[in-house]
Amino acid sequence: MKAITIVQPWATLIALGEKHFETRSWATKHRGELAIHAGKKIDKDACDQPEIRAALVRHGYTADNLPTGAVLATCNLEDIYLINHHAEHMRLATSINEQGLIDEVFEGDEYAFGWYEEGRFAWKLSTLRKLPTPIPAKGQQGLWNWEGSHS
């Protein structure tokens, strides 16, 4: 299964079902199953942002107890959107899938959980399956193959 390594706290926000889009500077043709791997780095400044801190606290997490170096969840990479408008209260993106152009508006805490700058990409994640316990794994840059068990 393909996997992606994500800096904390964003990997945990995805695993908890709080974050539904992963923003990246690059797109991929991959669609389907994707493992969410928490890298070893924790952005403690991000953990102090009010929306992120509140989401983590709701689930009993702080910057001091986030899991690192492990796969936390699997999900489905459903689609990728090109961010084509950046405004204070609305981010509009256009799907770049083969079915044609579809607009998506990002709402709620997604603003605080991603980097929605024009020209970046929002990866729509669905069908989240949080693992009962994190599975230690060494991550990599870009998409990589994870051979671990996800049952």
N, CA, C and O of each residue as an XYZ file, in Angstrom:
604
protein
N       0.843     -1.170      0.000
C       0.000      0.000      0.000
C       0.890      1.235      0.000
O       1.934      1.261      0.652
N       0.469      2.255     -0.734
C       1.195      3.520     -0.737
C       1.036      4.182      0.630
O       0.018      4.013      1.301
N       2.058      4.939      1.032
C       2.050      5.651      2.306
C       2.629      7.038      2.096
O       3.360      7.291      1.139
N       2.284      7.931      3.014
C       2.851      9.267      3.008
C       3.227      9.641      4.432
O       2.458      9.418      5.367
N       4.412     10.208      4.587
C       4.874     10.662      5.888
C       4.471     12.119      6.063
O       4.716     12.960      5.198
N       3.849     12.393      7.199
C       3.333     13.728      7.489
C       3.850     14.159      8.854
O       3.832     13.382      9.809
N       4.309     15.396      8.939
C       4.790     15.967     10.199
C       3.632     16.043     11.194
O       2.484     16.261     10.806
N       3.940     15.864     12.465
C       2.941     16.046     13.510
C       2.771     17.537     13.782
O       3.755     18.272     13.696
N       1.587     18.014     14.103
C       0.376     17.313     14.520
C      -0.563     16.910     13.391
O      -1.609     16.313     13.643
N      -0.199     17.230     12.132
C      -1.129     17.003     11.027
C      -1.446     15.534     10.800
O      -2.577     15.209     10.437
N      -0.490     14.636     10.999
C      -0.771     13.205     10.831
C      -1.833     12.752     11.832
O      -2.746     12.007     11.477
N      -1.715     13.198     13.065
C      -2.704     12.819     14.080
C      -4.061     13.446     13.789
O      -5.091     12.805     13.999
N      -4.082     14.680     13.310
C      -5.365     15.307     12.963
C      -6.096     14.495     11.895
O      -7.319     14.362     11.937
N      -5.341     13.956     10.940
C      -5.957     13.091      9.930
C      -6.455     11.805     10.580
O      -7.598     11.402     10.362
N      -5.605     11.159     11.379
C      -5.967      9.874     11.998
C      -7.184     10.011     12.901
O      -7.940      9.054     13.066
N      -7.385     11.185     13.486
C      -8.525     11.409     14.377
C      -9.796     11.797     13.626
O     -10.860     11.932     14.229
N      -9.686     11.974     12.328
C     -10.854     12.368     11.541
C     -11.152     13.856     11.614
O     -12.235     14.288     11.218
N     -10.222     14.635     12.108
C     -10.401     16.089     12.217
C      -9.993     16.810     10.929
O     -10.520     17.880     10.625
N      -9.072     16.236     10.184
C      -8.515     16.842      8.968
C      -8.857     15.934      7.794
O      -8.526     14.749      7.806
N      -9.517     16.487      6.784
C      -9.973     15.687      5.650
C      -9.230     15.969      4.351
O      -9.435     15.285      3.348
N      -8.367     16.978      4.377
C      -7.566     17.337      3.207
C      -6.122     17.494      3.652
O      -5.844     18.152      4.654
N      -5.211     16.894      2.912
C      -3.778     17.092      3.138
C      -3.290     18.013      2.025
O      -3.452     17.697      0.847
N      -2.697     19.144      2.387
C      -2.238     20.082      1.372
C      -0.761     19.846      1.077
O       0.046     19.621      1.979
N      -0.438     19.903     -0.194
C       0.908     19.609     -0.678
C       1.258     20.581     -1.793
O       0.384     21.219     -2.380
N       2.555     20.683     -2.076
C       3.013     21.504     -3.201
C       3.014     20.696     -4.498
O       3.321     21.231     -5.564
N       2.674     19.421     -4.409
C       2.720     18.530     -5.562
C       1.489     17.633     -5.611
O       0.846     17.376     -4.593
N       1.180     17.169     -6.801
C       0.054     16.255     -7.022
C       0.602     14.857     -7.299
O       1.804     14.681     -7.500
N      -0.270     13.889     -7.309
C       0.089     12.524     -7.663
C      -1.052     11.919     -8.474
O      -2.204     12.335     -8.350
N      -0.723     10.941     -9.298
C      -1.759     10.224    -10.041
C      -2.385      9.119     -9.195
O      -3.416      8.556     -9.562
N      -1.754      8.812     -8.058
C      -2.264      7.735     -7.203
C      -3.644      8.088     -6.662
O      -3.882      9.208     -6.211
N      -4.540      7.119     -6.715
C      -5.836      7.203     -6.050
C      -6.039      5.847     -5.385
O      -5.582      4.826     -5.897
N      -6.720      5.837     -4.252
C      -6.962      4.579     -3.556
C      -6.344      4.588     -2.183
O      -6.110      5.644     -1.596
N      -6.078      3.382     -1.668
C      -5.581      3.248     -0.296
C      -4.294      4.015     -0.062
O      -3.402      4.057     -0.909
N      -4.226      4.624      1.122
C      -3.057      5.406      1.497
C      -2.860      5.285      3.003
O      -3.788      5.517      3.778
N      -1.656      4.924      3.413
C      -1.328      4.858      4.840
C      -0.822      6.223      5.289
O      -0.055      6.873      4.578
N      -1.254      6.654      6.472
C      -0.826      7.922      7.048
C       0.252      7.637      8.087
O      -0.012      7.031      9.125
N       1.456      8.079      7.794
C       2.614      7.846      8.655
C       2.995      9.144      9.352
O       3.170     10.174      8.701
N       3.123      9.097     10.663
C       3.582     10.254     11.434
C       5.102     10.258     11.423
O       5.742      9.307     11.874
N       5.669     11.331     10.905
C       7.118     11.456     10.905
C       7.637     11.669     12.316
O       6.866     11.726     13.274
N       8.932     11.784     12.431
C       9.543     11.957     13.757
C       9.484     13.400     14.232
O       9.688     13.674     15.415
N       9.205     14.329     13.312
C       9.195     15.744     13.663
C       7.822     16.176     14.179
O       6.791     15.786     13.630
N       7.821     16.985     15.239
C       6.604     17.597     15.772
C       6.774     19.103     15.676
O       7.726     19.663     16.219
N       5.854     19.755     14.988
C       5.860     21.206     14.892
C       5.131     21.741     16.121
O       3.906     21.860     16.121
N       5.880     22.057     17.154
C       5.279     22.475     18.428
C       4.593     23.828     18.310
O       3.617     24.079     19.016
N       5.076     24.703     17.439
C       4.393     25.984     17.224
C       3.003     25.749     16.646
O       2.042     26.403     17.051
N       2.892     24.823     15.705
C       1.585     24.509     15.129
C       0.646     23.953     16.199
O      -0.547     24.254     16.200
N       1.183     23.148     17.101
C       0.360     22.565     18.171
C      -0.228     23.638     19.081
O      -1.220     23.388     19.765
N       0.370     24.830     19.098
C      -0.119     25.925     19.923
C      -1.160     26.788     19.222
O      -1.771     27.649     19.855
N      -1.374     26.572     17.920
C      -2.421     27.330     17.218
C      -3.771     26.920     17.797
O      -4.020     25.730     17.988
N      -4.649     27.888     18.081
C      -5.899     27.590     18.801
C      -6.730     26.449     18.217
O      -7.181     25.581     18.964
N      -6.945     26.427     16.892
C      -7.793     25.385     16.299
C      -7.137     24.016     16.408
O      -7.804     23.020     16.687
N      -5.840     23.974     16.189
C      -5.118     22.699     16.269
C      -5.072     22.218     17.712
O      -5.346     21.051     17.992
N      -4.726     23.117     18.625
C      -4.672     22.745     20.042
C      -6.031     22.218     20.514
O      -6.089     21.199     21.203
N      -7.117     22.896     20.152
C      -8.458     22.471     20.568
C      -8.798     21.088     20.013
O      -9.357     20.254     20.726
N      -8.463     20.841     18.745
C      -8.755     19.534     18.144
C      -7.966     18.435     18.842
O      -8.508     17.363     19.113
N      -6.699     18.686     19.137
C      -5.883     17.678     19.818
C      -6.413     17.411     21.226
O      -6.532     16.256     21.635
N      -6.727     18.464     21.963
C      -7.212     18.327     23.341
C      -8.512     17.517     23.382
O      -8.722     16.729     24.304
N      -9.381     17.710     22.387
C     -10.639     16.938     22.340
C     -10.386     15.437     22.376
O     -11.242     14.664     22.806
N      -9.203     15.032     21.922
C      -8.867     13.608     21.843
C      -7.768     13.205     22.823
O      -7.243     12.094     22.748
N      -7.417     14.112     23.750
C      -6.439     13.786     24.776
C      -4.979     13.932     24.362
O      -4.098     13.343     24.988
N      -4.716     14.706     23.319
C      -3.342     14.885     22.851
C      -2.831     16.294     23.117
O      -3.598     17.254     23.188
N      -1.517     16.386     23.260
C      -0.784     17.643     23.291
C       0.470     17.427     22.453
O       0.697     16.331     21.940
N       1.275     18.461     22.315
C       2.538     18.316     21.581
C       3.454     17.303     22.245
O       4.360     16.770     21.604
N       3.226     17.035     23.515
C       4.116     16.144     24.264
C       3.774     14.659     24.175
O       4.585     13.823     24.573
N       2.593     14.312     23.664
C       2.253     12.885     23.624
C       1.804     12.400     22.239
O       1.144     11.367     22.122
N       2.163     13.148     21.200
C       1.821     12.721     19.838
C       2.716     11.554     19.419
O       3.921     11.582     19.670
N       2.147     10.536     18.790
C       2.981      9.417     18.315
C       3.840      9.861     17.132
O       3.407     10.662     16.304
N       5.046      9.337     17.064
C       5.946      9.655     15.949
C       6.585      8.372     15.432
O       6.663      7.367     16.138
N       7.039      8.431     14.183
C       7.719      7.283     13.585
C       6.833      6.059     13.458
O       7.286      4.933     13.659
N       5.543      6.284     13.116
C       4.612      5.161     13.051
C       3.459      5.461     12.093
O       3.106      6.618     11.863
N       2.882      4.394     11.541
C       1.670      4.511     10.743
C       0.502      4.582     11.719
O       0.362      3.735     12.601
N      -0.334      5.604     11.548
C      -1.453      5.852     12.467
C      -2.804      5.430     11.911
O      -3.712      5.084     12.667
N      -2.936      5.458     10.586
C      -4.240      5.213      9.974
C      -4.059      4.859      8.507
O      -2.986      5.036      7.930
N      -5.124      4.360      7.928
C      -5.192      4.223      6.481
C      -6.446      4.959      6.035
O      -7.381      5.159      6.810
N      -6.443      5.354      4.781
C      -7.593      6.072      4.239
C      -7.615      5.846      2.740
O      -6.825      5.071      2.200
N      -8.514      6.522      2.089
C      -8.623      6.475      0.645
C      -8.267      7.857      0.105
O      -8.886      8.849      0.491
N      -7.284      7.933     -0.779
C      -7.004      9.192     -1.466
C      -8.010      9.272     -2.600
O      -7.854      8.646     -3.648
N      -9.042     10.057     -2.358
C     -10.196     10.100     -3.260
C      -9.968     10.987     -4.469
O     -10.342     10.631     -5.586
N      -9.359     12.137     -4.250
C      -9.210     13.098     -5.326
C      -8.135     14.108     -4.947
O      -7.729     14.191     -3.788
N      -7.684     14.864     -5.922
C      -6.727     15.944     -5.672
C      -7.264     17.200     -6.328
O      -7.694     17.183     -7.482
N      -7.232     18.295     -5.571
C      -7.746     19.575     -6.044
C      -6.609     20.576     -6.165
O      -5.736     20.650     -5.300
N      -6.628     21.338     -7.237
C      -5.692     22.443     -7.413
C      -6.297     23.670     -6.749
O      -7.418     24.058     -7.076
N      -5.576     24.282     -5.827
C      -6.068     25.478     -5.153
C      -5.946     26.626     -6.146
O      -4.843     26.990     -6.556
N      -7.088     27.193     -6.530
C      -7.058     28.225     -7.557
C      -7.619     29.558     -7.096
O      -7.777     30.477     -7.899
N      -7.919     29.671     -5.814
C      -8.399     30.938     -5.268
C      -8.048     30.972     -3.799
O      -8.283     30.000     -3.081
N      -7.494     32.068     -3.347
C      -7.113     32.181     -1.944
C      -7.739     33.453     -1.398
O      -7.378     34.558     -1.805
N      -8.665     33.295     -0.489
C      -9.302     34.437      0.155
C      -9.386     34.147      1.643
O      -9.229     33.003      2.071
N      -9.630     35.170      2.418
C      -9.598     35.011      3.864
C     -10.619     33.997      4.376
O     -10.313     33.238      5.296
N     -11.812     33.966      3.809
C     -12.858     33.088      4.343
C     -13.282     31.985      3.383
O     -14.191     31.216      3.694
N     -12.649     31.895      2.238
C     -13.041     30.856      1.281
C     -11.825     30.411      0.503
O     -11.065     31.235     -0.005
N     -11.647     29.135      0.414
C     -10.627     28.584     -0.457
C     -11.355     27.736     -1.484
O     -12.077     26.806     -1.124
N     -11.175     28.044     -2.732
C     -11.835     27.301     -3.793
C     -10.787     26.496     -4.526
O      -9.711     27.000     -4.850
N     -11.102     25.259     -4.782
C     -10.163     24.408     -5.499
C     -10.904     23.688     -6.609
O     -12.119     23.503     -6.542
N     -10.177     23.292     -7.611
C     -10.759     22.587     -8.737
C     -10.148     21.204     -8.821
O      -8.929     21.044     -8.773
N     -11.011     20.208     -8.946
C     -10.545     18.835     -9.081
C      -9.744     18.702    -10.359
O     -10.064     19.311    -11.380
N      -8.703     17.898    -10.285
C      -7.921     17.642    -11.499
C      -8.051     16.180    -11.915
O      -7.172     15.627    -12.576
N      -9.170     15.563    -11.516
C      -9.347     14.163    -11.886
C      -9.796     14.041    -13.345
O     -10.056     15.043    -14.011
N      -9.880     12.829    -13.818
C     -10.205     12.588    -15.227
C     -11.683     12.756    -15.527
O     -12.083     12.717    -16.691
N     -12.509     12.946    -14.490
C     -13.951     13.068    -14.696
C     -14.359     14.499    -15.040
O     -15.547     14.775    -15.213
N     -13.424     15.383    -15.139
C     -13.745     16.771    -15.434
C     -13.449     17.647    -14.235
O     -12.921     17.178    -13.227
N     -13.788     18.907    -14.345
C     -13.488     19.863    -13.294
C     -14.639     19.943    -12.298
O     -15.795     20.122    -12.680
N     -14.312     19.809    -11.035
C     -15.302     19.869     -9.962
C     -14.779     20.857     -8.934
O     -13.625     20.765     -8.516
N     -15.618     21.806     -8.524
C     -15.190     22.775     -7.522
C     -15.466     22.253     -6.125
O     -16.425     21.512     -5.907
N     -14.625     22.639     -5.187
C     -14.762     22.247     -3.784
C     -14.443     23.478     -2.941
O     -13.452     24.166     -3.184
N     -15.285     23.748     -1.953
C     -15.025     24.848     -1.029
C     -14.654     24.234      0.309
O     -15.351     23.350      0.807
N     -13.562     24.700      0.891
C     -13.078     24.172      2.157
C     -13.631     25.021      3.288
O     -13.529     26.247      3.253
N     -14.215     24.377      4.292
C     -14.861     25.095      5.379
C     -14.341     24.626      6.725
O     -13.611     23.639      6.817
N     -14.730     25.352      7.772
C     -14.420     24.951      9.139
C     -12.939     24.995      9.446
O     -12.206     25.831      8.917
N     -12.507     24.091     10.301
C     -11.120     24.070     10.754
C     -10.144     23.630      9.675
O      -8.934     23.711      9.889
N     -10.617     23.169      8.530
C      -9.706     22.805      7.443
C      -8.783     23.976      7.115
O      -7.631     23.758      6.741
N      -9.264     25.211      7.248
C      -8.420     26.387      7.002
C      -7.171     26.340      7.863
O      -6.061     26.552      7.376
N      -7.359     26.062      9.137
C      -6.245     26.066     10.088
C      -5.372     24.826      9.952
O      -4.225     24.822     10.398
N      -5.904     23.783      9.345
C      -5.203     22.500      9.286
C      -4.394     22.314      8.005
O      -3.762     21.273      7.827
N      -4.401     23.294      7.114
C      -3.673     23.131      5.858
C      -3.089     24.434      5.366
O      -3.269     25.486      5.980
N      -2.389     24.352      4.255
C      -1.761     25.502      3.628
C      -2.447     25.689      2.281
O      -2.036     25.104      1.279
N      -3.499     26.513      2.264
C      -4.353     26.683      1.095
C      -3.946     27.887      0.262
O      -4.736     28.808      0.054
N      -2.725     27.871     -0.205
C      -2.227     28.948     -1.044
C      -2.458     28.585     -2.502
O      -2.313     27.428     -2.897
N      -2.818     29.584     -3.297
C      -3.059     29.359     -4.714
C      -1.876     28.638     -5.355
O      -0.721     29.002     -5.133
N      -2.173     27.615     -6.151
C      -1.143     26.838     -6.831
C      -0.756     25.559     -6.105
O      -0.089     24.700     -6.681
N      -1.169     25.422     -4.837
C      -0.901     24.188     -4.101
C      -2.024     23.191     -4.383
O      -2.967     23.500     -5.112
N      -1.919     21.990     -3.798
C      -2.878     20.927     -4.038
C      -3.475     20.445     -2.724
O      -2.778     20.333     -1.715
N      -4.769     20.163     -2.750
C      -5.462     19.614     -1.587
C      -5.856     18.177     -1.913
O      -6.621     17.922     -2.844
N      -5.318     17.246     -1.129
C      -5.606     15.827     -1.330
C      -6.807     15.465     -0.476
O      -6.740     15.550      0.750
N      -7.902     15.062     -1.100
C      -9.128     14.717     -0.369
C      -9.023     13.277      0.141
O      -8.891     12.331     -0.635
N      -9.086     13.141      1.467
C      -8.965     11.842      2.121
C     -10.334     11.403      2.622
O     -11.068     12.197      3.210
N     -10.675     10.150      2.391
C     -11.965      9.622      2.842
C     -11.770      8.208      3.382
O     -10.666      7.665      3.337
N     -12.835      7.626      3.883
C     -12.849      6.255      4.384
C     -11.688      6.012      5.355
O     -10.913      5.069      5.198
N     -11.592      6.871      6.340
C     -10.518      6.798      7.328
C     -10.658      5.565      8.217
O     -11.753      5.235      8.673
N      -9.541      4.897      8.454
C      -9.496      3.754      9.372
C      -8.319      3.970     10.318
O      -7.171      3.694      9.967
N      -8.612      4.463     11.516
C      -7.564      4.680     12.521
C      -7.114      3.318     13.031
O      -7.946      2.473     13.360
N      -5.812      3.100     13.099
C      -5.293      1.831     13.600
C      -5.448      1.786     15.122
O      -5.313      2.813     15.787
N      -5.731      0.605     15.679
C      -5.910      0.488     17.132
C      -4.686      0.970     17.909
O      -4.811      1.591     18.965
N      -3.510      0.679     17.376
C      -2.254      1.179     17.955
C      -1.334      1.554     16.793
O      -1.345      0.894     15.754
N      -0.538      2.614     16.967
C       0.396      2.985     15.897
C       1.377      1.850     15.608
O       1.825      1.154     16.520
N       1.703      1.673     14.326
C       2.644      0.639     13.913
C       3.957      1.315     13.532
O       4.004      2.069     12.560
N       5.031      1.051     14.292
C       6.321      1.687     13.992
C       6.750      1.414     12.552
O       6.639      0.296     12.049
N       7.239      2.463     11.910
C       7.723      2.348     10.534
C       8.641      3.526     10.253
O       8.493      4.605     10.826
N       9.586      3.295      9.366
C      10.478      4.370      8.943
C       9.865      5.025      7.721
O       9.581      4.356      6.727
N       9.662      6.318      7.790
C       9.039      7.037      6.687
C      10.027      7.449      5.625
O      11.232      7.234      5.751
N       9.493      8.047      4.574
C      10.289      8.539      3.463
C       9.619      9.789      2.904
O       8.473     10.090      3.236
N      10.334     10.505      2.063
C       9.731     11.630      1.369
C       8.905     11.116      0.204
O       9.185     10.049     -0.341
N       7.894     11.871     -0.175
C       7.033     11.482     -1.283
C       6.159     10.291     -0.903
O       6.032      9.954      0.274
N       5.569      9.669     -1.895
C       4.802      8.440     -1.649
C       5.779      7.276     -1.603
O       6.733      7.218     -2.380
N       5.532      6.354     -0.684
C       6.400      5.183     -0.567
C       5.534      3.969     -0.266
O       4.368      4.105      0.103
N       6.111      2.784     -0.425
C       5.371      1.542     -0.222
C       5.513      1.081      1.219
O       6.623      0.906      1.723
N       4.387      0.888      1.870
C       4.348      0.366      3.235
C       3.880     -1.076      3.165
O       2.835     -1.374      2.587
N       4.657     -1.962      3.753
C       4.350     -3.385      3.689
C       3.710     -3.880      4.970
O       3.439     -5.075      5.089
N       3.458     -3.002      5.939
C       2.926     -3.427      7.240
C       1.488     -3.878      7.181
O       0.793     -3.711      6.180
N       1.067     -4.455      8.290
C      -0.314     -4.925      8.433
C      -1.198     -3.754      8.795
O      -0.794     -2.887      9.570
N      -2.387     -3.717      8.250
C      -3.325     -2.634      8.558
C      -4.671     -3.169      9.001
O      -5.707     -2.555      8.746
N      -4.655     -4.303      9.656
C      -5.916     -4.895     10.129
C      -6.257     -4.409     11.509
O      -7.282     -4.801     12.067
